[in-house]
Amino acid sequence: MTSITPIKKHLINVAGGELTVFQYGETTAKSMLAIHGITSNHLAWQHFAAHAINSGYVVYAPDLRGRAASNKLLAPFGMKAHAADMHAVIEQLQLTKPFVIGHSMGGFVAIALNHFYPDLIGKLVLIDGGLPLALPAGMTVEQVLPLVLGPALARLAMKFESTDAYVDYWRAHPAFADGITPEMENYIRHDLVGVAPELMPSTNPDCVNEDSVDLWSSDLIDNALIELNQDVILLRAVRGLQNEPTGLYPELLLADLAAKYPKVEIITITDTNHYSILMSDAGASAIRAQIQL
């Protein structure tokens, strides 16, 4: 199985404190900024980073504001704030036109980053995120959020007596029916904060609530996609967060999305869910093949 763990940690000065960024691989001239999802962390990139390094890149993967090693950072949240944090990463690490890739909410952050700082980034790739999600008729973001992210939000309020108990919790997750890999265990253990027997997931619920608004009803993201300055690939998972048959971007909506955002090419990665499209060797390998890394 192809994977790698970070070799170095960087602290980046941002509004309100320091953002933690992890470096995969030795420093090279080709850099990649890898941005994780809404309740995720930098270890979501263990498989894909190995492929990127094999293609000559150094990968910088932050723990976003309000999550994991950066969970002490408070508001502002939202895609504009995260884009400003990523701008600080690029500037302070002196990255030249980094390849930017975002998974889930990280795709929205990447779109906002490109919108506000188009001259600072190179190629842009989205993984099962970055295009506004469809609000059912008559429903608000506040009503939809528990339906889509309900299990994740419930997890943020839970306490665990040990790291092993938290790993066991994830073993029952429908998206990981094939089992928990060592890479996934790394990811899970990094997510905990506090002291046993009252360990808790690291993500600040406030940032989830505030960030989620930009996933459904954001003029910022809509305009940023309409005004894209480059062609972008969106790699789509077939199944959803709970391994349900309908993914975040249902097949029925693909034609409408392609028409509205003509610079975005949507490519479906077969036999994947929202997690496995990135957090598995097969998913990461498929991504590498599709973007010709």
Secondary structure, 3 states (H helix, E strand, C coil): CCCCCCCEEEEEEECCEEEEEEEECCCCCEEEEEECCCCCCHHHHHHHHHHHHHCCEEEEEECCCCCHHHCCCCCCCCHHHHHHHHHHHHHHCCCCCCEEEEECHHHHHHHHHHHHCCCCCCCEEEECCCCCCCCCCCCCHHHHHHHHHHHHHHHHCCCECCHHHHHHHHHCCHHHCCCCCHHHHHHHHHCEECCCCCEEECCCHHHHHHHHHHHHCCHHHHHHHHCCCCCEEEEEECCCCCCCCCCCCCHHHHHHHHHHCCCEEEEEECCCCCCCCCCCHHHHHHHHHHHCC
